[in-house]
Amino acid sequence: MRLWTGVSSLLLLSWTAFAGPPDFALKDASGVLHTSADLARHKATVFLFVATDCPNSNTYAPVMARLYREYSPRGVAFFNVYSDPSESAATVSKHDADFTTPFPALLDPHQTLARETGARSTPEAVILSSDGRELYRGEVDNRFVALGKTRYSPTQNDLLDALEAILQGKPVAHPVTHVLGCAIPGISE
């Protein structure tokens, strides 16, 4: 299992906040190409950085499937993003099938999207606007309190709250939140 991280995400915020819209062209596990130009077709795009061996990110598979079912009809695109260079398309496809993931899984072996969005750990959510502006970056919810300590049920649903604010045309109340999870190799280490 990778190192636990979270603080590094907050320390790098000022750099990524001014870096501009991401520029990416990544294939999903099925070989379909997705690019930054695709952002314009959606009101918002959620990228959830995950890893096959991160228990925290695996915990969120049903939550993300539920959010996808609720928000994709409202114009929000969803992607899992695998930024560990050691994960293959076959491994990612099996992982997403095992967890019944209903949306595409992007392969980011050169960590292009992770670096351009400032993602440092899994599970870290990044919401981009149709023009590529970062609207939210952080945790899905506050289920994870500390290493080995979780809440039975989260008391804050940061990603859900961010999506609601965005679709209502309001600013996100907490556009950056702390992520407790597994480090993305080569970025957080």
Buried (B, 14 or more C-beta within 10 A) or exposed (E): EBEBBBBBBBEBBEEBEEEEBBEBEBBBBEEEEBEBEBBEEBBBBBBBBBBBBBEBBBBBBEBBBEBBEEBBEEBBBBBBBBBBBEBBBEBBBEBBEEBEBBBBBBBBBEBBBBBBBBBBBBBBBBBBBBEBEBBBBBBBBBBBEEEEEBEEEBEBBBBBBBBEBBBEEEEBEBBBBBBBBBBBBEBBE
